[in-house]
Amino acid sequence: MTEKIEKYLMPLAEAIGRNKYLVSVRDGFLLSTPLLIAGSIFLLIANFPIPAWTNWIGSIVVNKTTGLTLGALLEKPSAATFSIMAIFAVMGIAYSFAREMKTDKLFASATALMSWFLLMPYVVEGTATIGKKQVPVKLSGIPTGWVGAKGIFLGIIVAFLSVHIYSYVEKKGWTIKMPKGVPPTVVQSFSALIPATLVMTFFFLINLLLGFLGTDAFTIIFTFLQTPLLNLGDTLGAMVTAYIFLHIFWFFGINGGSVVGAVFNPILQTLSAENIAYFTKGIGSAHIINQQFQDLFATFGGCGSTISLIIAMLAFCKSKRVTELGKLALIPGIFGINEPIVFGIPIVLNPTLIIPFILVPTLNIIISYLAMAAKIVPVCSGIAIPWTTPPIISGFLATNWAGAVLQLLLIIMGVFIYLPFIKVIDKQYTKEEIEASNQKEEDSIDLDNISFDDL
C-alpha cells in the first residue's frame, strides 16, 4: 500500500516542490506555526472543558475599570495569533515568493502587506443602544474578521501580485541609485521607493475602481468562496459536500471552518435548538445533523479528525521531525486544536495527505449518520457541549456509551487510513535526516587522521 502511494503521490509532491508559487504558500505558512502552537496552549487553558474552571476564570476580575476578567485575558494570546493569522500569512508568503523571485525579501513582503491593507475596507459594523433600541452602527477601524481566516485567500493573491510587480520594476532598474559611502540600509530603503510606490498605485487603482462599483476586494473574494455553499441544508449529502469544501479550503491554507461555517453553522445551530425543543417539550422532530453532530462526530480532534493522524505519527513513525511534532501536537489535538499539525507537517499543499485529510471526516459523517439513523447510537440532544471536550468523553455526554464507542472506533479507523500516507512522509523525512547527519559527519574534522604527508 505504502509503495503504491509513494509511486503515485511522490512525483506530485516533487512537482509541487518545484513550483515557486506553491512552495511560497507552503513555506509562508510556516512563519505562523510556532505562534499558533503557543496560542493553542492559551486557547486550551481558556476553554478547558470543565464548567467549574471556565466559570472560575470568568469570575476573576483583573481590571475593575474595564471589567476585564482572567478568562477574557487568557483569550488574548489566541486572538493575537489565530485571529490575525492572515497578517502572518501575507508576510510569510510574500517573503518566500520574493526569495523565489530573487528580489529584496524584506521590502517586498512589507510592500505586499501594505497592498493587502490598502484593499481592506476600514469599516467595523456593530450595534449601539439608543434609548431602549439596538441600532446598527458603522465605525472606522480594522475588522478583525478580515485579518483572520476570512482574509487569507485574498492575501495569497495580493502577495503574489505585489511581489511580481515589485520584482519586475526592480529588475528593470527603475530604482533610485545612491552615491557610494551611503549606509547599505539607506541604499536599500531608497532603492525600494519606486517599486513600492508603483505597487501601491496599482492596488490603489483597483480599490478606486471597486469603490465606484460599491464593493471591495475582500467582500468579492469571500462571497465567491461562499457561493457554492449557499443552498446547503439539513441532509447527509449537504453536510458531506460542505465538509469536502471545508477540507479543500484548508488544503490551500484557508480556514475552511470560517468560510463554510459562515453559511453552515447558522443551519446547524438552528437544528440543535430544534432538537432541544423536541427532547424537552416534544415539539417538532429530532435532527441527526446538528452542531453537536458536527463538533463531536464529524471533525473531532480538529479539521480532518487529525487526532488519528497524531496517534499514527507517535505509534508508527521513526522520523524525529514527525514524532517530535506529534508530541507537541498531542495535547492540543486531544482538545480539538490542530493548527500545529495542519501547518507543521504540513497538511497545507501536501498532496500526500489530502486524500486521508478529506476521506476520514467524510467517513466519520457517513458512518455516524447511518448509526444514528439505524438507532444504534442516539441522536445528539442539542445540549451544548464545549468543542474542546476530548473525544470518547464528548461522545458519552452527547449521547450515551454507544456514542463513546462509536468515537473510539472512528479514531481507530482514522489511524489506519492515515497510516500508509504518513509513512510515506516519514520515510522521506527519515532519509533527509540520515543524509543531513552523514553530511555533518563528513564536514567534521578528525585530528587523528591528519597527516603532514598530505600537505
N, C-alpha and C positions, 0 to 999 in steps of 0.2 A: 504493500500500500504506500509506504513512505517513498519507495523508489519511483512509483508511478507519479506521485505528487511532485517529486523533485524533477522528474523528466519534463513535465508539462508546465510547472509553475516557475521553476528556476530561470528558464530563459526569459519569461515575462518579467521577473524580478530584476534580472540583469538589464533588460531593456529600459525599465524604469530607472535603474541606477545610472543609465547613460543619458537620460532625458533631463536637461537642465531645469526645466520648469517643475517637474515632479520632484526632483532632488531638492530644489529650493523650498518647496512646500514641506517636504518631509523634514529637512534639516531646520527649517524656520520654526516649526512647532517645538523642536527640542529646546528652544530658548525658554519656553514656559514650563517644561517638565519639572525641574526642581521646585519651582514656585507652586505648581499645582499639588505636588506631593506634600509640601509644607502646609498649604492651605487645606488639604484634605484632613490633616490631623486636627486642626482647629474646628473644621466643619463637623467632624465626628464628635468632638467634645461638646460642641454647642447643640448637637441634635442626637445625643446618645439616647437610645430608645428606652429610657426609664422615666416615666412621668414625674416621679418624685425629684429626680435630678434636674430635669428641664424646668419644673416649677420652682425649684430652689434657686437656680442661677437666674431665673427670670424675676425673682423677688428681691434680689440683692441690688440695691440702687448704688451705682458708682458715682454718678454726678447728680446731685439733688436739684441743681438748677435746670438741667435739661431732662431729668428723669431717665437718664441712660442706665440700663441695667447691665449686670455682668453677662447675661445671656446675649444681649444685643452687642456687647463689646466683643464677645467670642466669635460673633458672626463676621466681624470686620476683616480678619485675615483672609477668609474665603472671599469676601467682597472685593478685597484688594488683589485677588488672583483670578478666581473663576469669573467674577462679574466684569472684569476689564481685560479678559484674556485676548480679545481681538486686537488690543493695542500691542501686546507682546507678539502676536501672530504677524501683524503687518510689519513690525520692526524686524523680526527674525527672518521672514520670507524675503523681504526686500534686501536685507543684509546678505543672505545666502545667494540670492539671484544676482546681486551686484558682484559677488565673488565669481559666479559663473560667467558673468559678462565682462569680467576683468576691468571693472571701474571702481571708483572710490566707494568702499563699502559703507563707511560711517555717514558720509554726507548723502549718499544715495538713499540709505534707509531713513535718515531724518527727513529727506525730501518726500519720500513715499508716505511717511506718517503725516506730514503736513498736508499732502494732497488728499488723503483719506478724510482728515478732519475738515478740509475745505468743502468737501461734498456733503458733510453731515448737517442736517437741519438742527439748529440750536434752539429747539423748542421742547419744553417739558410739559406734558399735559397732566392735569390733576383736577381736584375738586376743592372748593372753598365753601365754608359755611357762612352764609349771609342771612342773618335772622335765623329762621328755622329750616332754610332750604339749602340743599347741596347744589352749588353752581359750578359747572365745568370752567376751568381756567387754563390759560396757556402762559407759561413763564419762559423767559430766556435762560437757557442752560444747556449742558451736555446731557442728553438722555443716556442713562446707564444701559438701557436695552441695546442701543447701537454699539456701545463699546464692549459689549459682551458677545455672546454667541451669535446674536442676530446680525452682527456687522462683519463677521469673519469672511463670508463669501465675497462681498464687495471688496473687503480688504485685500484678498488674494489678487483680484483683478487689478486694483489700483497699484499694488506693489509691483506687479509685472509691467504695467503700462508706464508708470513713472520711472522705473529703472531703465526701461528701454529708451525712453526719451532722453533721460539724463546721460546714459551711455552714448547715445548717438551724437548728442551735442558735444560731449567731451571729446569723442574720437574725431569729430570734425575740426577740433581745435578752436571752437568758439568759446574761449575762456580768456580771462584776464591774466596776463603774464606780469609777474612782479620782478623787479631787478634783483640781482644777486646780493646776498647778505641779509635778505629779509628772512626772519624765522620761518621754518617749514610749516608750522601751524597756520601762520598768517597767509603763506602762499596757497595752502590748501583751501583756506576759507575763501579767499578771493577767486580762486580757480573754480569754486563751486557756485559762485554768484550767478553767472549767466545760465548754466544748465538748470539750476534750481528755479530761477525766475521764469524760464520758458516752460518748465513743468507746471509751475504754479499758474501761469497764464492759460495753459491747456485745460487744466481742471476747473479754473475759474469760468472759462467759456462754456464748459459742459454744465456747470452749476447754473450759469446765467440762462442758458437755453432751457433747462428743465424748470427753472423758476418761472419763465414765461409760460410754460405749459402747466404750471400749478402743481408741480410734484418735485421729487428729488430722487437721487440715485439710490439711496438706501431703501426708500419705500418701494421703488420699482423692482429692485432685486428681490426683496423679501416677499413681495406679492407674487412674483414669478415662481419662487420656491414653494409658496403655499398653494398655488393654483391646482396642482394635481391632487391635492388633499381635500378640496372644498366640499366634495359630495360624499364624504365618508359617513358612515352611520353605525348603527348597532348590529353588526353582522360579523361573523367569523372572517369572511373574505375581506371586509373593510379593515379589520384590525391587522390581518396578515399583510395586506397591501401597505397600510400605514407604517408598519414596523419594518418592512423591507425598505421603504423610502428612508425611514429614520436611520437605519444602519448604513445605507448608501451615503447619506449625508455625512455620517461620522467617518466613513472611509476617506472622504475628501477633506476631513478636518473641520467639518461644520457640525456644531452641536445639534444633532438631529432631534434630540428631545425638545429643544426650544422651538425649532422650526415646525415639527409635527405637532408638538404639544400645544402650540398657539391655536391650532384648529381642533385637534382631537381631545385635548384634556377637558374642555368645557362639556363635551359629549359624555366622557367617562364620569365626570363629577356629577352630572345630572342623573346618569344611570345609577350611581352609587346612592344618591339621595332618594331615588325611587325604590331602591332595594331596602333602605332603612324604613321607608313608609310601608312597604309590603311586609317586612318581618316584624315590625312593631304594631302596625294597625291593620294589616291585611288589605291594604289599598293597592290596587294595580297588580302587577306581576313581577316576578324576580328576573333579573337580567344576569346572564352568565358573565358577559363582558361589562366591566366597570373599572373604576380607578384602582381598587384593590387587586382585581384580576391582573391588571397591567403591572402594578408595582411588585406583586408577590409571586406571580406565576409566569409572567411573560419575560421580564427582564430583571429578575432578582440578581443582586450582585453587580448591577450596573448594565449599561448597554452591552449587547452581545452575551449577557449572562457570563461574564468573564471570570466569575468565581471558579467555574470549571477549568478555565484556561490556567488560572493561578495554581490550582491543585495539580494539573498536568505538568506545569513547569517545575514545581517543587518535588514531585514524586518521580518523574521520569527523565528529567533533563540533566545534562552534565556541564554545560557552559556556565562559567561564573557570571557572565553578563545576564543570562536568563534566570539563574537560580537566585542571585542577589536581588534582582528586580522583583522576583516572586516573593522574596521575604519582605521587602519593603511594601509591596502592594497587598499582602495578605490581610492585614488587619483592616485597612480601609475597604478592601474588597468584600470582606465579610459583612460590612455595614453598608454596602451598596455604593461605595465611592471608588470608581475605577479609572479616573483620568490618568493616574500613574501608569497603568497598563496600556491604555489607548495611545498615549503619547510617548511611552517609554520603550515598548518593544521595538518599533511602534506598530500599531494596527493601522494608523493613518497611512494611506497609499502603499500598503503592504499586500500585494496580490496573493501571497501565500496564505494569509489569514482571512481574506474577505469571504471565502466560502463558509467556513465554520462560524464566522462572526455573524453572518446573516442566517445560516441554517439552524444554529442552536436555539435562538429565541423564536424562530418560526415554528420549529417542532415543539417548543415549550407551549406556545399559544395553542397549536392544534391539539396536542395531547391533553392539555389541561381542559380545553373546551369540551372535548369528547368525553373526558372523565366526568365532568360536571353535568353534561347533557345526559349521560347514562346514569346519573345519580350515584356514581361510585364515590365521588367527592362532593360535599355540599357546596352550594353556590355561596360566594362571599356575601356577607350580610350588608355590606356597605359601611360598616363602622370603621372609622378612620384608624389605621394602624400606621405608626411612623415608618416612612420609607427606609429608614436606617435600621429597622429591626432585622436581625440576621435571619437567613432562610432556615427552614425547619421550625424555628420558634414562631416566625411570622405566619407560616402555613397552618400551624396549630391554632394560633389566636384567631385567624381569619375564618377557619372552617372547623376542623377538629383534627384528630390524629391522622385521618386519611389525607388531609392537606399536607401535613408534615411529611408523611411517607412519599406522597407524590413529588414534593420538592426534592427530597433526598434522591429519588430515582432519576429525576430530571438532571440533577447535578452530576450524578454518576454517568448518565448518558452523555452529557456535555463534555465530560472529561475524555471519553473515548472518541468523541467526534473531533475535539480539538487536538488530541494526542498526535496523530500522524502529521498534522500540519506544523505543530510547534516543534516536532522532532526534526523536520527539515531545516527550520531556522536554527535550532540548537546545534545541528551538525555543522552548519555554515559558521556560526559564531565560535564553536569549539575549534574548527580549523583555523580561523583567523587568530584565535588566542594562542594556538600552538605555534603558528608562524611568527607572531609577534614575540613570543618567548624565545624562539630559536634565533631570531634576528638580534634580540638583546644579548644573547649569549655570544653570538659572533662578534658583536660590537665591543664586548668587554675585553680588557687587556689582562693576559695571564703572564706575570713577570717570570714565571718558571720556564716559559717557552721562548723567551727572548735570547737570541744568540748573536754575538758580535760578528759571527761569520757572515750573517745576512746583511751587514751594513756595507 
